[in-house]
Amino acid sequence: MDYCVHYAHAYMHAPFESREERVSCALDTMAISVFSGMATTFFAAAVLCTCSLQFFAKFGIFLLMTVIASYIWANCFFMSTLAICGPKGIPNANGGMDLQFSLGSWNNILGGKKSVKVDPQS
């Protein structure tokens, strides 16, 4: 499901600097829409589970499991990950927000090398 996409879009357009405020804004903005989408799909899949044709009943179970797993993933894991290591907002001259991706420490963890100044005299 595309719940993470909705939350990511709201997070990226949040007018705040800190990650926690951006996550809170994204949840305030999109949580009801994401829940409504999950609920309608859930109830449609529940109706499919009552079908007498095997294909539709199994598809309903598959859809129920997918919707529930996607909703839990988006709300619990994805938003927590954004709160921990999502991009921060930096105010720009136009009154908007630029994004700062903090990769300094990750470059070292992933094996990146620090830039070294070379003295042409030596």
C-alpha positions in Angstrom: 0.0 0.0 0.0 1.1 3.6 -0.4 0.7 4.8 3.2 4.4 5.5 3.5 4.3 7.6 0.4 1.6 9.8 1.9 3.5 10.2 5.1 6.7 10.9 3.3 5.1 13.6 1.2 3.6 15.3 4.3 7.0 15.0 6.1 8.9 16.6 3.2 6.5 19.5 3.0 6.3 20.2 6.7 7.3 23.8 7.6 9.4 22.8 10.6 13.1 22.3 11.3 13.3 19.4 13.7 12.5 15.9 12.8 10.1 15.4 15.7 8.0 18.5 14.6 8.0 17.3 11.0 6.8 13.8 12.0 4.1 15.3 14.2 3.0 17.6 11.4 2.9 14.7 8.9 0.8 12.6 11.3 -1.5 15.6 12.0 -1.9 16.2 8.3 -2.2 12.7 6.9 -3.1 10.2 9.6 -6.9 10.6 9.2 -6.6 10.2 5.4 -4.3 7.1 5.7 -6.7 5.6 8.3 -9.7 6.2 6.1 -8.0 4.6 3.1 -7.0 1.6 5.3 -10.5 1.3 6.7 -12.3 1.3 3.4 -9.9 -1.2 1.9 -10.2 -3.3 5.0 -14.0 -3.5 4.9 -14.0 -4.2 1.1 -11.5 -7.1 1.7 -13.7 -8.3 4.6 -16.7 -8.5 2.2 -14.5 -10.5 -0.2 -13.7 -13.0 2.6 -17.4 -13.9 2.7 -17.6 -14.9 -0.9 -18.3 -18.6 -1.8 -15.9 -18.6 -4.7 -12.5 -19.7 -3.4 -10.5 -17.1 -5.5 -12.3 -14.1 -4.0 -12.2 -15.4 -0.5 -8.5 -16.0 -0.7 -7.9 -12.7 -2.3 -9.8 -11.1 0.5 -7.6 -12.7 3.1 -4.5 -11.7 1.2 -5.8 -8.1 0.9 -6.6 -8.0 4.6 -3.1 -9.1 5.6 -1.5 -6.7 3.2 -3.5 -3.7 4.4 -2.9 -4.5 8.1 0.8 -5.0 7.6 1.2 -1.9 5.5 -0.7 0.3 8.1 1.3 -1.0 11.0 4.6 -0.6 9.0 3.8 3.0 8.0 2.7 4.1 11.4 5.1 2.3 13.7 8.3 1.7 11.7 8.4 4.3 9.0 7.4 7.3 11.1 9.8 6.2 13.9 12.6 6.0 11.3 11.8 9.5 10.1 11.9 10.8 13.6 15.3 9.3 14.2 17.1 9.8 10.9 14.8 11.7 8.5 16.0 14.9 6.7 15.9 18.1 8.8 14.4 21.3 7.5 16.6 24.4 7.1 14.9 27.8 6.5 15.9 29.3 3.2 16.0 33.0 2.1 12.6 32.6 0.3 10.8 31.7 3.5 10.5 28.0 2.6 12.5 25.0 3.8 15.5 23.3 2.3 16.3 19.8 3.5 19.5 18.7 5.2 20.4 15.0 4.9 22.9 14.3 7.6 25.3 11.8 5.9 28.5 12.8 7.7 28.6 9.9 10.2 27.0 7.5 7.7 29.8 8.0 5.2 32.2 6.8 7.9 30.0 3.8 8.8 29.6 2.8 5.2 33.3 3.0 4.5 33.5 6.4 3.0 36.8 8.3 3.2 37.2 11.7 4.7 38.5 14.3 2.3 42.2 15.0 2.9 43.9 18.2 1.9 47.1 17.5 0.0 50.0 19.9 0.3 51.5 20.5 -3.1 54.8 21.4 -1.6 55.5 17.9 -0.2 
